[in-house]
Amino acid sequence: MQVCTRNMYLCEAEKVPSEEEEFLQDQRTVRLMFIGNVDRVASEKLKKRQDRKVRENTSRAKRALEFSSDQQRLVCGVISSESSDAEVELATKITEVQEKTDSEYENKTFASSGARRRSKQMRKSLPKVAKLCDRFCVSDRAGAAIATAVLEDFGIVSQDEPTNVIDRYKLRRERKLARDRCEHSAHPVQTLYFDGRKDRTLKVEKNGSRWYRKVMTEEHITLLSEPGGTFLSHLTPESSSARGIVECISRYYDDSGLDITQILGIGCDGTAANTGAIGGIIRLLEVKLGKPIQWLPCILHATELPLRHLMKHLDGRTSGPTGFSGPIGSALAKCELLPLCQFDAVHTELPVVIPEDLSTDQRYLYEMCKSVDAGCCPEELSRRNPGKMAHSRWLTTANRVLRLYVSTKNPSASLKMLVAFVVQVYAPVWFAVKSKPSCKDGARHVWLMVHLSRSLPPEVKAVIDPIIQRNAYFAHPENLLLAMVTDERHHIKQLGLRRILKARQQMRTGVRKFCVPTINFDSADYVDLINWMETDVTVPPLLSPIPTSEISSRILDKNDASLSFIQVPCHTQAMERHVKLVTEASQSVCGKRARDGYIKNRIESRRQMAAFNQKTDYCFN
């Protein structure tokens, strides 16, 4: 950090002094410098220069009046009673010129430093103000003005006592200190979750002797540690390829002093770049580590993909990032403005969820499904906003499909199929995942989706079955065994433990190739989702720390045969919230370290005080 020493005395010329040029350019561009202590050497030089100019001006004024010997006597105060009125008037005029010159000297000498001499420096730390300014995206100028205004209202700051005045430079330093205190996590990361996004990023570049701000598109990889959803950092890979992202993650582990070989599981969305069997990111990490990793692709993404393909099949291709080309998609844009009408009820069975744990869009879907099941939609629910329509938010698209259905007198066959899929398959699986988000329940959620979709028409099953098959990562034996060893039925637990013990005895060297097995869509239980005789069964990596002796003892135990292991989520909703924070930080601050500190400040502030709606909500930590 550079420091610019602001001189104590002002220059009389209008142009910027050469000593101040660098500071002025910095304040108009990158704003890295700040005002430091008084430079006494430079101030002494300026003081002598100012004194010399004042003496020259005084001498020039005296010579201009062309004093005579008598006039000089009058100036010296030796005015006799015989002096004429003209002599007295001339002496008075000269005295006024001298007083005016002395006054200008005092003003020019202490104009900028007088207030600083009367007041003391503000040395109190402001960690909470800095965190809250980061949390609510308040600028330095606005935050300093608001904080000082509150102090003035309480009588702590006044014109006679400006010591505690907070300026934007003080707040900027406090925010930088708060961000620098956010260090990297030193705890081992056993399950790593990641996601990428291209953000509009604020950058600072130097062109010649000046610095300029510019906005560039830059890809950011957000890293999260589970369980707990702890934000680690965000990375900027040199290449957007899978190999470039793997190298970037490996470099982060080396720089942070973390052991990358301790990774047991990895979570992400189900895109081919992440889950490719040969060149995907997870596969490349396994090859780099020389050991298998628990695959934990987001099951909510796997739930949304059938809805996306069914919408495309029934209504046509999309017309942009937020629009559809078919009659149903075109009507979704303003469906919340349509009046309610009579509609046929569609039966659904939703799991029990806590409404307070749901977001606004999720609660809307839950209540709308209940209304469609009852055959009557409340007027208050119809006036609520179903959510923004976007292809990255298929939950809100499902909300709008149901809202359109309750306002359509004669719905088409395509609309009825969409409503049946949303109410009978999509929503029950979504809320089942929300109520039981652990990875041990992932296989049960896959089977639930398969089981509920069997009641749909053959045309719908022909569209969604291939999508379910391609994204059934939790139907892999490693994820199925996690569900079996935690099953409430004792014989299923015993069966899972015996298969794990057998897989350990037949363990081969090298890294196994993760492939989604063929699903039995007519299975009566999640245990029968795959053909175990034709599938290569391997040990779940999350259970690798458990010794074989403990597994054998659990098999012989008739009371409790369950195993304890790391409980991580089967979805990436926490990751999506942190990706949003990275996007907001990219448009607010410059530099990776500043962005990480900015994000961690916001997370810490929300952890300390989740909401502030009344006095009892305020946290004094």
C-alpha positions as CSV (number, residue, x, y, z in Angstrom):
1,M,0.0,0.0,0.0
2,Q,1.4,3.4,-1.0
3,V,1.1,6.4,1.2
4,C,0.9,10.0,0.0
5,T,1.9,12.6,2.5
6,R,-0.5,15.6,2.2
7,N,1.3,18.9,2.6
8,M,0.3,21.2,5.4
9,Y,0.2,24.4,3.4
10,L,-1.8,25.1,0.2
11,C,-0.2,26.3,-3.0
12,E,-1.4,29.7,-4.2
13,A,-1.3,28.6,-7.9
14,E,-4.3,27.0,-9.4
15,K,-2.4,24.1,-11.1
16,V,-1.7,21.0,-9.1
17,P,1.8,20.9,-7.5
18,S,4.1,18.2,-8.9
19,E,4.2,16.5,-5.4
20,E,0.4,16.1,-5.6
21,E,0.0,14.8,-9.2
22,E,0.5,11.1,-8.4
23,F,-2.0,11.3,-5.5
24,L,-4.6,13.1,-7.6
25,Q,-4.3,10.5,-10.4
26,D,-4.7,7.7,-7.9
27,Q,-7.8,9.3,-6.4
28,R,-9.4,9.5,-9.9
29,T,-8.6,5.9,-10.8
30,V,-7.6,3.0,-8.6
31,R,-7.8,4.8,-5.2
32,L,-4.9,2.8,-3.6
33,M,-3.3,5.7,-1.8
34,F,-4.5,7.4,1.4
35,I,-3.7,10.5,3.3
36,G,-0.9,9.9,5.8
37,N,0.9,12.1,8.4
38,V,2.2,15.6,7.8
39,D,5.5,15.7,5.9
40,R,7.4,18.1,8.1
41,V,10.3,18.6,5.7
42,A,8.1,19.5,2.8
43,S,5.9,21.6,5.0
44,E,8.9,23.7,6.3
45,K,9.9,24.4,2.7
46,L,6.4,25.5,1.8
47,K,6.2,27.7,4.9
48,K,9.4,29.5,4.0
49,R,8.2,29.9,0.5
50,Q,4.9,31.3,1.7
51,D,6.6,33.7,4.1
52,R,8.8,35.0,1.3
53,K,5.9,35.7,-0.9
54,V,4.1,37.5,1.9
55,R,7.1,39.7,2.5
56,E,7.4,40.5,-1.2
57,N,3.7,41.4,-1.4
58,T,4.1,43.7,1.6
59,S,7.2,45.4,0.1
60,R,5.5,45.8,-3.2
61,A,2.5,47.5,-1.6
62,K,4.6,49.8,0.4
63,R,6.7,50.9,-2.7
64,A,3.5,51.4,-4.7
65,L,2.3,54.1,-2.3
66,E,5.6,56.0,-2.7
67,F,5.9,57.0,0.9
68,S,7.5,60.3,1.9
69,S,9.5,60.8,5.0
70,D,6.4,62.3,6.7
71,Q,4.3,59.4,5.6
72,Q,6.8,56.9,7.0
73,R,6.7,58.8,10.3
74,L,2.9,58.4,10.3
75,V,3.1,54.7,9.6
76,C,5.5,54.3,12.5
77,G,2.8,55.8,14.8
78,V,4.6,59.1,15.4
79,I,1.7,61.3,14.3
80,S,1.7,64.7,15.9
81,S,-1.3,66.8,16.7
82,E,-0.3,69.1,13.9
83,S,-0.7,66.4,11.3
84,S,-3.2,67.1,8.6
85,D,-6.2,65.0,7.8
86,A,-4.6,63.8,4.6
87,E,-1.7,62.5,6.5
88,V,-3.9,60.6,9.0
89,E,-6.0,59.2,6.2
90,L,-2.8,58.0,4.4
91,A,-1.5,56.3,7.6
92,T,-4.8,54.6,8.2
93,K,-4.9,53.3,4.6
94,I,-1.3,51.9,5.0
95,T,-2.3,50.2,8.3
96,E,-5.3,48.6,6.6
97,V,-3.1,47.2,3.8
98,Q,-0.7,45.7,6.4
99,E,-3.6,44.1,8.4
100,K,-5.1,42.7,5.2
101,T,-1.7,41.2,4.2
102,D,-1.3,39.7,7.6
103,S,-4.8,38.2,7.5
104,E,-4.2,36.7,4.0
105,Y,-1.0,35.2,5.4
106,E,-2.8,33.6,8.3
107,N,-5.6,32.3,6.1
108,K,-3.4,30.8,3.5
109,T,-1.1,29.3,6.1
110,F,-3.7,27.6,8.3
111,A,-6.7,27.3,6.1
112,S,-6.3,23.6,5.5
113,S,-4.6,22.7,8.8
114,G,-6.5,24.8,11.3
115,A,-9.3,22.3,11.7
116,R,-6.8,19.5,11.8
117,R,-4.9,21.2,14.5
118,R,-8.0,21.8,16.6
119,S,-9.2,18.1,16.2
120,K,-7.5,14.9,17.1
121,Q,-7.2,11.8,14.9
122,M,-10.0,9.2,14.9
123,R,-8.2,6.1,16.1
124,K,-11.2,3.9,17.1
125,S,-11.6,0.7,15.1
126,L,-14.9,0.2,13.3
127,P,-15.1,-3.6,12.5
128,K,-18.8,-3.9,12.7
129,V,-19.5,-0.8,10.5
130,A,-17.1,-2.2,7.9
131,K,-18.8,-5.6,7.9
132,L,-22.3,-4.1,7.6
133,C,-21.2,-1.8,4.8
134,D,-19.9,-4.9,2.9
135,R,-23.1,-6.8,3.7
136,F,-25.5,-4.2,2.4
137,C,-23.2,-3.0,-0.5
138,V,-22.8,0.5,0.9
139,S,-20.1,2.8,-0.6
140,D,-17.4,4.3,1.5
141,R,-18.8,7.8,1.1
142,A,-22.4,6.8,2.0
143,G,-21.3,4.6,4.9
144,A,-19.1,7.4,6.4
145,A,-21.8,10.0,6.0
146,I,-24.5,7.8,7.6
147,A,-22.3,6.8,10.6
148,T,-21.2,10.4,11.2
149,A,-24.8,11.7,11.0
150,V,-25.8,9.2,13.7
151,L,-23.0,10.3,15.9
152,E,-24.0,13.9,15.4
153,D,-27.6,13.1,16.3
154,F,-26.4,11.6,19.6
155,G,-24.3,14.6,20.3
156,I,-21.0,12.8,20.0
157,V,-19.8,14.8,17.1
158,S,-20.2,18.6,16.7
159,Q,-18.5,21.6,15.1
160,D,-16.6,22.2,18.4
161,E,-15.7,18.5,18.8
162,P,-15.0,16.9,15.4
163,T,-12.7,14.3,16.7
164,N,-15.0,11.3,16.1
165,V,-16.0,12.4,12.5
166,I,-15.7,9.4,10.2
167,D,-14.6,10.1,6.7
168,R,-14.6,7.8,3.7
169,Y,-10.9,7.2,3.9
170,K,-11.2,6.0,7.5
171,L,-14.0,3.6,6.5
172,R,-12.1,2.4,3.5
173,R,-9.1,1.5,5.7
174,E,-11.4,-0.3,8.1
175,R,-13.0,-2.3,5.4
176,K,-9.6,-3.3,4.0
177,L,-8.5,-4.4,7.5
178,A,-11.7,-6.5,8.0
179,R,-11.2,-8.2,4.6
180,D,-7.5,-8.9,5.3
181,R,-8.4,-10.6,8.6
182,C,-10.4,-13.3,6.7
183,E,-7.7,-15.9,6.2
184,H,-7.9,-19.2,4.4
185,S,-9.3,-22.2,6.2
186,A,-6.6,-24.3,7.8
187,H,-9.0,-27.2,8.4
188,P,-8.8,-30.3,6.1
189,V,-11.4,-30.3,3.4
190,Q,-12.8,-33.8,3.0
191,T,-15.8,-33.0,0.7
192,L,-15.3,-30.3,-1.9
193,Y,-18.2,-28.6,-3.8
194,F,-17.5,-26.4,-6.8
195,D,-19.4,-24.5,-9.5
196,G,-18.3,-22.0,-12.2
197,R,-19.8,-19.0,-13.8
198,K,-18.7,-16.2,-16.1
199,D,-19.1,-12.8,-14.3
200,R,-18.7,-9.2,-15.3
201,T,-15.6,-8.4,-13.3
202,L,-14.2,-5.0,-12.2
203,K,-10.6,-4.8,-13.2
204,V,-7.8,-2.1,-12.9
205,E,-5.3,-1.7,-15.7
206,K,-2.5,0.8,-16.3
207,N,-2.3,2.7,-19.6
208,G,0.9,4.7,-19.7
209,S,1.2,6.5,-16.4
210,R,-2.5,6.3,-15.5
211,W,-4.7,3.6,-14.0
212,Y,-8.2,3.0,-15.4
213,R,-11.1,0.9,-14.3
214,K,-12.8,-1.4,-16.8
215,V,-15.3,-4.2,-16.7
216,M,-14.3,-7.6,-18.2
217,T,-15.9,-11.0,-18.5
218,E,-14.0,-13.5,-16.3
219,E,-14.8,-17.0,-15.3
220,H,-14.8,-17.8,-11.6
221,I,-14.8,-21.2,-9.9
222,T,-16.4,-21.0,-6.4
223,L,-15.2,-23.6,-3.8
224,L,-17.2,-24.7,-0.8
225,S,-16.5,-27.2,2.0
226,E,-19.3,-29.5,3.2
227,P,-20.8,-30.2,5.7
228,G,-21.5,-26.7,6.9
229,G,-21.3,-24.9,3.6
230,T,-18.1,-23.1,4.4
231,F,-16.9,-20.7,1.7
232,L,-13.3,-21.4,0.8
233,S,-12.4,-19.1,-2.1
234,H,-13.0,-18.3,-5.7
235,L,-10.6,-19.1,-8.5
236,T,-9.9,-17.7,-11.9
237,P,-8.6,-20.5,-14.2
238,E,-6.3,-19.7,-17.0
239,S,-8.4,-22.1,-19.2
240,S,-12.1,-22.9,-19.0
241,S,-11.4,-26.6,-19.9
242,A,-11.8,-29.3,-17.4
243,R,-8.0,-29.8,-17.2
244,G,-7.5,-26.1,-16.6
245,I,-10.0,-26.1,-13.7
246,V,-8.4,-29.1,-12.1
247,E,-5.0,-27.4,-12.3
248,C,-6.5,-24.3,-10.7
249,I,-8.0,-26.3,-7.8
250,S,-4.8,-28.1,-7.3
251,R,-2.8,-24.8,-7.2
252,Y,-5.3,-23.4,-4.6
253,Y,-4.6,-26.4,-2.3
254,D,-0.9,-25.9,-2.6
255,D,-1.1,-22.2,-1.9
256,S,-3.4,-22.7,1.1
257,G,-1.3,-25.4,2.7
258,L,-4.2,-28.0,2.4
259,D,-3.7,-31.6,1.6
260,I,-5.6,-32.4,-1.6
261,T,-5.2,-36.2,-1.0
262,Q,-7.7,-35.9,1.9
263,I,-10.7,-35.3,-0.4
264,L,-13.2,-38.1,-0.1
265,G,-16.1,-36.6,-2.1
266,I,-16.8,-33.9,-4.5
267,G,-20.1,-32.2,-5.4
268,C,-21.1,-30.2,-8.5
269,D,-23.9,-29.9,-11.1
270,G,-24.4,-32.7,-13.7
271,T,-22.9,-31.0,-16.7
272,A,-20.7,-33.1,-19.0
273,A,-17.6,-30.9,-18.2
274,N,-17.9,-32.0,-14.6
275,T,-19.1,-35.6,-14.8
276,G,-17.5,-36.9,-18.0
277,A,-16.4,-40.5,-17.6
278,I,-13.1,-39.8,-19.4
279,G,-12.3,-36.1,-19.4
280,G,-14.6,-34.7,-16.7
281,I,-13.3,-32.7,-13.8
282,I,-14.1,-35.3,-11.2
283,R,-12.5,-38.0,-13.3
284,L,-9.3,-35.9,-13.8
285,L,-9.1,-35.3,-10.0
286,E,-9.4,-39.0,-9.3
287,V,-6.6,-39.7,-11.8
288,K,-4.5,-37.0,-10.2
289,L,-5.0,-38.3,-6.7
290,G,-4.7,-41.9,-7.7
291,K,-7.8,-42.9,-5.8
292,P,-11.6,-42.9,-6.2
293,I,-13.8,-40.0,-5.0
294,Q,-17.4,-40.1,-4.0
295,W,-19.4,-38.6,-6.9
296,L,-22.1,-36.2,-5.6
297,P,-23.7,-34.4,-8.6
298,C,-26.7,-32.2,-7.6
299,I,-29.9,-34.2,-7.6
300,L,-32.0,-31.1,-7.9
301,H,-30.5,-30.4,-11.3
302,A,-31.3,-34.0,-12.3
303,T,-34.9,-33.3,-11.2
304,E,-35.1,-30.2,-13.4
305,L,-33.8,-31.7,-16.6
306,P,-36.8,-33.9,-17.3
307,L,-39.1,-30.9,-16.9
308,R,-36.9,-28.9,-19.3
309,H,-36.9,-31.6,-22.0
310,L,-40.6,-32.2,-21.6
311,M,-41.3,-28.5,-22.0
312,K,-39.2,-28.5,-25.1
313,H,-41.0,-31.6,-26.5
314,L,-44.5,-30.3,-25.8
315,D,-44.1,-26.6,-26.5
316,G,-41.1,-26.2,-28.9
317,R,-37.6,-24.7,-28.5
318,T,-36.8,-21.7,-26.5
319,S,-36.6,-18.3,-28.0
320,G,-34.0,-16.8,-25.8
321,P,-32.6,-16.8,-22.3
322,T,-36.0,-16.2,-20.7
323,G,-38.6,-16.9,-23.4
324,F,-40.3,-19.8,-25.2
325,S,-41.6,-20.1,-28.7
326,G,-44.7,-22.2,-28.2
327,P,-48.2,-21.2,-27.1
328,I,-47.8,-22.4,-23.5
329,G,-44.4,-20.7,-23.1
330,S,-45.7,-17.4,-24.6
331,A,-48.6,-17.4,-22.1
332,L,-46.3,-17.9,-19.1
333,A,-44.8,-14.4,-19.3
334,K,-47.9,-12.7,-17.9
335,C,-49.9,-15.6,-16.4
336,E,-50.0,-13.9,-13.0
337,L,-52.3,-11.2,-14.5
338,L,-55.0,-13.7,-15.6
339,P,-58.2,-14.2,-13.6
340,L,-58.9,-17.5,-11.8
341,C,-61.4,-19.9,-13.3
342,Q,-62.8,-23.4,-12.6
343,F,-60.2,-26.2,-13.2
344,D,-59.9,-30.0,-12.7
345,A,-58.1,-31.1,-9.7
346,V,-54.9,-33.2,-10.1
347,H,-54.0,-35.5,-7.2
348,T,-50.6,-35.2,-5.6
349,E,-48.8,-36.5,-2.5
350,L,-46.3,-34.0,-1.1
351,P,-44.0,-34.8,1.8
352,V,-44.3,-32.9,5.0
353,V,-42.0,-29.8,5.0
354,I,-41.5,-26.9,7.3
355,P,-42.7,-23.7,5.5
356,E,-40.1,-21.5,7.3
357,D,-37.3,-23.6,5.7
358,L,-38.6,-22.8,2.2
359,S,-37.7,-19.8,0.0
360,T,-40.4,-17.6,-1.5
361,D,-40.5,-19.5,-4.8
362,Q,-40.5,-22.9,-3.1
363,R,-43.3,-21.9,-0.8
364,Y,-45.3,-20.7,-3.8
365,L,-44.8,-24.1,-5.6
366,Y,-45.8,-26.0,-2.4
367,E,-49.0,-24.0,-1.9
368,M,-49.9,-24.0,-5.6
369,C,-49.6,-27.8,-5.7
370,K,-51.9,-28.0,-2.7
371,S,-54.4,-25.8,-4.5
372,V,-54.3,-27.9,-7.7
373,D,-54.8,-31.0,-5.6
374,A,-57.8,-29.4,-3.9
375,G,-59.3,-28.0,-7.1
376,C,-59.5,-24.5,-5.7
377,C,-56.9,-21.7,-5.7
378,P,-57.1,-18.9,-3.1
379,E,-57.4,-15.4,-4.3
380,E,-54.5,-14.3,-2.2
381,L,-52.2,-16.9,-3.7
382,S,-53.2,-15.9,-7.3
383,R,-52.1,-12.3,-6.6
384,R,-48.6,-13.3,-5.5
385,N,-45.6,-13.2,-7.9
386,P,-44.7,-16.7,-9.2
387,G,-41.1,-15.7,-9.7
388,K,-38.9,-14.5,-12.5
389,M,-39.0,-16.6,-15.7
390,A,-35.6,-17.8,-16.7
391,H,-34.2,-21.1,-18.2
392,S,-31.8,-21.3,-15.2
393,R,-34.7,-21.3,-12.8
394,W,-37.1,-24.1,-13.7
395,L,-38.7,-23.9,-10.3
396,T,-40.3,-20.6,-11.3
397,T,-41.2,-22.1,-14.7
398,A,-43.1,-24.8,-12.8
399,N,-44.8,-22.1,-10.7
400,R,-46.0,-20.3,-13.9
401,V,-47.2,-23.5,-15.5
402,L,-49.5,-24.1,-12.5
403,R,-50.6,-20.5,-12.4
404,L,-51.5,-20.7,-16.1
405,Y,-53.4,-23.9,-15.5
406,V,-55.7,-22.4,-12.8
407,S,-56.6,-19.5,-15.1
408,T,-57.3,-21.6,-18.3
409,K,-60.9,-22.7,-18.9
410,N,-60.1,-25.3,-21.6
411,P,-56.5,-26.3,-21.1
412,S,-54.8,-28.1,-24.0
413,A,-53.5,-31.7,-23.7
414,S,-49.9,-30.4,-23.6
415,L,-50.7,-28.1,-20.7
416,K,-52.4,-31.0,-18.8
417,M,-49.3,-33.2,-19.3
418,L,-47.0,-30.5,-18.0
419,V,-49.2,-29.9,-15.0
420,A,-49.4,-33.7,-14.3
421,F,-45.6,-34.0,-14.4
422,V,-45.1,-30.9,-12.2
423,V,-47.7,-31.9,-9.6
424,Q,-47.1,-35.7,-9.5
425,V,-43.3,-36.0,-10.1
426,Y,-41.4,-32.8,-10.1
427,A,-42.8,-31.1,-6.9
428,P,-42.9,-34.3,-4.7
429,V,-39.2,-35.2,-5.6
430,W,-38.1,-31.6,-5.0
431,F,-39.6,-31.3,-1.5
432,A,-38.4,-34.8,-0.7
433,V,-34.9,-33.6,-1.4
434,K,-35.5,-30.5,0.7
435,S,-36.8,-32.5,3.6
436,K,-34.0,-35.1,3.4
437,P,-31.0,-33.5,1.8
438,S,-28.3,-35.9,2.9
439,C,-26.2,-37.9,0.4
440,K,-27.4,-41.1,2.1
441,D,-31.0,-40.4,0.8
442,G,-29.9,-39.6,-2.8
443,A,-30.6,-43.2,-4.1
444,R,-34.1,-43.0,-2.5
445,H,-34.8,-39.8,-4.3
446,V,-33.8,-41.3,-7.6
447,W,-36.1,-44.3,-7.0
448,L,-38.9,-41.9,-6.0
449,M,-38.6,-40.1,-9.3
450,V,-38.7,-43.3,-11.2
451,H,-41.6,-44.7,-9.2
452,L,-43.8,-41.6,-9.5
453,S,-43.2,-41.2,-13.3
454,R,-44.7,-44.7,-14.0
455,S,-48.2,-43.2,-13.7
456,L,-47.6,-40.7,-16.5
457,P,-48.7,-41.3,-20.1
458,P,-46.4,-43.3,-22.4
459,E,-45.6,-40.2,-24.4
460,V,-44.3,-38.4,-21.3
461,K,-42.3,-41.5,-20.1
462,A,-40.6,-41.8,-23.6
463,V,-39.3,-38.2,-23.1
464,I,-38.2,-38.3,-19.5
465,D,-36.9,-41.8,-19.1
466,P,-33.6,-41.3,-21.1
467,I,-33.0,-38.1,-19.1
468,I,-33.5,-39.9,-15.8
469,Q,-31.2,-42.7,-17.0
470,R,-28.3,-40.3,-18.0
471,N,-28.4,-38.4,-14.7
472,A,-29.0,-41.2,-12.2
473,Y,-25.6,-40.8,-10.6
474,F,-27.1,-41.7,-7.2
475,A,-28.1,-45.1,-8.6
476,H,-24.4,-46.0,-8.8
477,P,-23.5,-48.9,-6.3
478,E,-21.3,-46.6,-4.3
479,N,-24.3,-44.2,-3.6
480,L,-26.8,-47.1,-3.2
481,L,-24.6,-48.6,-0.5
482,L,-24.6,-45.4,1.5
483,A,-28.4,-45.6,1.5
484,M,-28.5,-49.3,2.4
485,V,-26.2,-49.1,5.4
486,T,-28.4,-46.3,6.9
487,D,-31.7,-48.0,6.0
488,E,-34.3,-48.4,8.8
489,R,-34.8,-52.1,7.8
490,H,-32.3,-54.3,9.5
491,H,-32.0,-56.8,6.7
492,I,-31.2,-54.1,4.2
493,K,-28.4,-52.8,6.5
494,Q,-27.0,-56.3,6.8
495,L,-27.1,-56.7,3.0
496,G,-25.3,-53.4,2.4
497,L,-22.6,-54.2,4.9
498,R,-21.9,-57.6,3.4
499,R,-21.6,-56.2,0.0
500,I,-19.2,-53.6,1.2
501,L,-17.1,-56.3,2.9
502,K,-17.1,-58.4,-0.2
503,A,-16.1,-55.4,-2.4
504,R,-13.1,-54.7,-0.1
505,Q,-12.0,-58.3,-0.4
506,Q,-12.1,-58.0,-4.2
507,M,-10.6,-54.5,-4.4
508,R,-8.4,-54.0,-7.4
509,T,-5.5,-51.5,-7.8
510,G,-6.0,-48.3,-9.8
511,V,-8.9,-45.9,-10.1
512,R,-12.2,-47.4,-11.1
513,K,-14.2,-45.8,-14.0
514,F,-17.4,-44.3,-12.7
515,C,-20.3,-45.1,-15.1
516,V,-24.0,-44.8,-14.5
517,P,-25.5,-48.3,-14.4
518,T,-28.7,-49.3,-16.3
519,I,-31.8,-48.5,-14.3
520,N,-34.6,-50.9,-13.7
521,F,-37.6,-48.6,-14.2
522,D,-40.0,-51.3,-12.8
523,S,-38.2,-51.8,-9.5
524,A,-40.3,-52.0,-6.4
525,D,-37.6,-50.6,-4.1
526,Y,-34.4,-48.5,-4.5
527,V,-32.3,-51.6,-3.6
528,D,-33.5,-53.1,-6.9
529,L,-32.7,-50.1,-9.1
530,I,-29.8,-51.9,-10.7
531,N,-28.8,-55.5,-11.4
532,W,-26.2,-56.2,-8.8
533,M,-25.0,-59.3,-10.5
534,E,-24.0,-57.4,-13.7
535,T,-22.6,-54.3,-12.0
536,D,-19.1,-53.9,-10.7
537,V,-19.6,-53.1,-7.0
538,T,-16.9,-50.9,-5.4
539,V,-16.6,-49.5,-1.9
540,P,-18.0,-45.9,-1.3
541,P,-15.1,-43.6,-0.8
542,L,-16.9,-41.8,2.1
543,L,-16.6,-45.2,4.0
544,S,-12.9,-45.7,3.3
545,P,-11.8,-44.3,6.7
546,I,-13.9,-47.0,8.4
547,P,-11.7,-50.1,9.1
548,T,-12.8,-53.6,7.9
549,S,-12.9,-54.9,11.5
550,E,-15.6,-52.4,12.4
551,I,-17.7,-53.4,9.4
552,S,-17.4,-57.1,10.3
553,S,-18.4,-56.3,13.9
554,R,-21.5,-54.4,12.7
555,I,-22.5,-57.4,10.6
556,L,-22.5,-59.6,13.7
557,D,-24.4,-57.0,15.7
558,K,-28.1,-57.8,15.7
559,N,-29.2,-54.6,17.3
560,D,-27.6,-51.8,15.3
561,A,-25.7,-52.4,12.1
562,S,-25.5,-48.8,10.8
563,L,-22.3,-47.0,10.0
564,S,-21.5,-43.4,10.8
565,F,-19.8,-41.3,8.1
566,I,-19.7,-37.7,6.8
567,Q,-23.2,-36.5,6.1
568,V,-23.0,-34.1,3.1
569,P,-25.9,-32.8,1.0
570,C,-27.0,-34.4,-2.3
571,H,-27.7,-31.0,-3.8
572,T,-25.8,-27.8,-4.4
573,Q,-28.2,-25.1,-3.3
574,A,-25.6,-23.7,-0.8
575,M,-23.1,-23.5,-3.7
576,E,-25.6,-21.5,-5.8
577,R,-26.0,-18.9,-3.0
578,H,-22.2,-18.5,-2.8
579,V,-21.9,-18.2,-6.6
580,K,-24.3,-15.3,-6.4
581,L,-22.1,-13.7,-3.7
582,V,-19.1,-14.1,-6.0
583,T,-21.0,-12.4,-8.8
584,E,-21.9,-9.5,-6.6
585,A,-18.3,-9.1,-5.3
586,S,-16.9,-9.2,-8.9
587,Q,-18.9,-6.0,-9.7
588,S,-18.0,-4.2,-6.4
589,V,-14.3,-4.7,-5.6
590,C,-11.1,-5.3,-7.5
591,G,-8.7,-8.2,-6.8
592,K,-9.1,-11.8,-5.8
593,R,-8.1,-11.3,-2.1
594,A,-10.4,-8.2,-1.7
595,R,-13.3,-10.2,-3.2
596,D,-12.7,-13.2,-0.9
597,G,-12.6,-10.8,2.1
598,Y,-15.7,-9.0,0.9
599,I,-17.6,-12.3,0.6
600,K,-16.5,-13.7,3.9
601,N,-17.4,-10.4,5.6
602,R,-21.0,-10.7,4.2
603,I,-21.2,-14.3,5.3
604,E,-19.9,-13.6,8.8
605,S,-22.3,-10.6,9.2
606,R,-25.3,-12.7,8.2
607,R,-24.2,-15.5,10.5
608,Q,-24.0,-13.1,13.5
609,M,-27.3,-11.3,12.6
610,A,-29.5,-13.1,10.2
611,A,-32.1,-10.3,10.1
612,F,-32.7,-7.0,11.7
613,N,-36.4,-6.2,11.8
614,Q,-36.7,-5.2,15.4
615,K,-34.5,-4.3,18.4
616,T,-34.4,-7.9,19.7
617,D,-32.8,-9.1,16.4
618,Y,-29.7,-6.9,16.8
619,C,-26.6,-8.8,17.7
620,F,-23.9,-7.0,19.9
621,N,-21.1,-9.4,19.1
